[in-house]
Amino acid sequence: MEHYLDSVFDHVRTLNPGEDVFHQAVHEVLDSLGPVLERHPEYREARIVERLIEPERQVIFRVPWVDDAGEVQVNRGYRIEFNSALGPYKGGLRFHPSVNISIIKFLGFEQIFKNALTRQGIGGGKGGSNFDPRGKSDAEVMRFCQSFMTELYRHIGEYTDVPAGDIGVGGREIGYLFGQYKRLTNRYEAGVLTGKGLGWGGSLVRTEATGYGTVLFAESMMATRGEAFDGQRVAVSGAGNVAIYAIEKAQQLGATVVSFSDSSGYVVDEDGVDVDLLRQVKEIERGRVSDYVDRKPSAELVTDGSVWDVPCTVALPCATQNELDEAAAKTLIDNGVKVIAEGANMPCTPAAVELFQEAECLFGPGKAANAGGVATSALEMEQNASREQWPFERTEDKLTLIMKNIHDECAETAEEYGDPGNYVLGANIAGFRRVANAMLDQGII
Ligand code: NDP
């Protein structure tokens, strides 16, 4: 089986040269699949793995727009519709200067298994652009979003493909994208995008869902060892949507969160992060983490080293891919970390994950631990379809149950395959099985 999976991986590398993070994401999944393919020869006969690694459709397009100085700017847009065995393609849009085909494919590939774990009937996709919203005026962001949607609209729809936010795409961007979709199609198709404003089709808890869900997943892992968040010292990276609400939930559960970061450095706040101040600085003023430090005497800004130098018992990486490497993992372990849950997508490098597993830390991979965001997006679609808006508590209860079910399925699957506590194996096999069975039923397409 190893030989077969190696040859599939070689094929992925040959066919997609230079796409390093996509290769990394595929390798991480293939690495878990040997035992499930041994038990299910029908998956191999139907070439499920070979079909899964090939996106169903890839769209790349030009996005021209005019900046405030009247200059013409050109960006590149992407939408990768990876797999629709379980439902319409579903996954966010990322606007960041680093975006390229490899990043969007890695995110889309991960999304297939994450969405399968939620059991909500959603396929996997992802999109975005190398546009950088930082430092742009609202009018520039609006013109960019309108141009982006002028191509994207023909590929999406509530039964086809349902984008949402990711890095650089929040409520403001979703609003401009939805407005242009509505204008082009002459349809108020609320279920075509998620992460909408609360006054026009958005779901309560969607903003909080990814960060809250990550902490809930970590809480379930900790419960297997009779531990809880109360009294833990937590380090968080990032200062965006996922980080802010991971901090809020960890503190609600009694932990002290002592760090957060952005690309300009990291902040240590030994008194515990003031999440209202952080939200004010990042969400309302769109400022930098240094603006928080200017207003909080107990906080210190560090611009060299790594946020993972901060000693903690729980680490929640919530910024971006490959932000926590082997050296950072070693420092965390030496400093006593016991639990790591990935709020971001693939923030830990493979070598870091291996070290955490060797040290018998509880490690929750992103495709399980951060699935609360997309799960609540699917709840938003459900509310749009029934023209309802559920109260906060009802929606949060559903999120809590979904995260508990994801945790339990990963744990049970890891046990079934002889490696209890290995959430990477459990998540990959449980997600893969659900997609593979649907693909078998639907024939060779
Ligand atoms: P945001 O844009 O809201 O925030 C991203 C944060 O991470 C910012 O503080 C940003 O700092 C920081 N960051 C980004 N790149 C780097 C970098 N190279 N080095 C250091 N810091 C960096 O994005 P989200 O919070 O939505 O997303 C964060 C992660 O969570 C991503 O991996 C995303 O894919 C994942 N995710 C998000 C979901 C969601 O619902 N939003 C759902 C599931 C996963 P700066 O502003 O300086 O760039």
Residues whose N, C-alpha, C, O or C-beta is under 5 A from the ligand:
A	BS01	NDP	G165 D166 I167 G168 T210 G238 A239 G240 N241 V242 A243 S261 D262 S263 S264 C318 A319 T320 Q321 G343 A344 N345 N370 G373
